[in-house]
Structure formats: C-alpha cells, structure tokens
C-alpha cells in the first residue's frame, strides 16, 4: 500500500512517552488526548510507533509530556 501524504511510515521509529504533568487543570480535549495515548497516571510510560496521528496527539499536549525517540 502506497503512502499518499507526507513521508512514508518507518516501522522502526518508536516514541517513549511519559506523563510528567497532571491533567487536572486542562481542557477536556487535552484530557481525552492523554487518555487516548494510553496514559492514566502521573509518570506512566507508554511506547508508540511514530505515526502521524500519534505525533499530532503528542504535539497537542506536549506541555504535559516527556517524549524520547527510541529505536
């Protein structure tokens, strides 16, 4: 299947995402984004492939997260 927009997805590129700030004072959309990333508690860590949708979610709530690229 051919990628139609942006750069083609690289399977080896992953992100390690940690929730470092609370979502208590955030707007509901930001809370939903953090939940969609799979982060529930402070200092929780998840790993995701670096797809455009994940990168967009990370960019939207970057002030709450610590992100590092792995692999």
HELIX and SHEET records of a PDB file:
HELIX    1   1 UNK A   28  UNK A   36  1                                   9    
HELIX    2   2 UNK A   52  UNK A   60  1                                   9    
HELIX    3   3 UNK A   62  UNK A   64  5                                   3    
SHEET    1   A 3 UNK A  45  UNK A  49  0                                        
SHEET    2   A 3 UNK A  14  UNK A  19 -1                                        
SHEET    3   A 3 UNK A  65  UNK A  70 -1                                        
END                                                                             
